């Protein structure tokens, strides 16, 4: 019993670090804001256009600017104060949320006059900001925790993300349904502002030494070369990227809610939240039992499970069964996200964290938005249900292909890189 209690206490050792507590306190309302905004914008755009392709264009409007700035954002995160970059980016997101709120005042006359275009312009601006905040906040977070706590930091960071992803869509859908779009956007604005205030409480960290005469091109190339030469990092990024690109159905949930399951904006909030409910439970479990053994096999299996969950969701016409399928998809996705995050934290030199994170942003972060566009296009030409079936099948094929292209990934044991301090 003594050993059991001691192990339980050790699992929460990371929360004795003051700055990590503020990091989590900042991350949770940030994710709440992002997830609320995704539901509100999605429902509002579909209400205006009734076009599945318009939903996909939301993701594209955010992905393209994010991709364009990602590499440069990573370069900046390795050469300038990481907290300052995150603060400026967060402030831009506050501005974006406030603009979306302003657009809906006065009976939405602004939207009536100009249509959905102003919303897309704000999403483009937010895409630029999120392109900068991703590399800076990842690199900054790894500076505030010791290496032996990286698995726990990845798990608890993932847990806070998933809690926000549970509450954000549910709040967004419920507030939109019961109180209207203006109130929903105001709550979104409140949460992103709260995140900003908590982030301000974390002191800045000095940067690691870097080659003083290294050119921009050399700096960006070094980050890309590191990822391409490390089979573990490249394999994990590629696996998640293509699984998210083809396997996700988030962009189409407004159509499922309105036309297949007939549950309205309130039901949409629960559909958006269901994956994160599963992800939260798994993330909390993995915070206590990090997947340090058979990590590669678990990673591949979790992505395959994600694809199977999407197939189940596609064929379901029952609201509860659809919620369960999305619950499973989030549970499996949480495993892969935590393993990938731990791989990046452990195997990336501190002087390259910004650039490697920016490559990850291009692989994973933007694949969510491009995947949304892919879902909208395939739904337009194949139909909503066939497009999700196609994505689930593609995910299973990608897992099979990854075992051939990245054979070292199968035998990955994360414990070897933590306990033995193995050199990458």
Helices and strands as residue ranges (DSSP letters): H 2-11, G 13-16, H 18-49, H 52-77, H 82-103, H 105-114, H 117-142, G 147-149, H 150-179, H 181-199, H 216-229, H 231-247, G 250-252, H 253-255, I 256-260, H 264-288, H 295-315, H 319-347, G 350-352, H 353-360, I 361-365, H 366-382, H 384-405, H 407-410, H 414-419
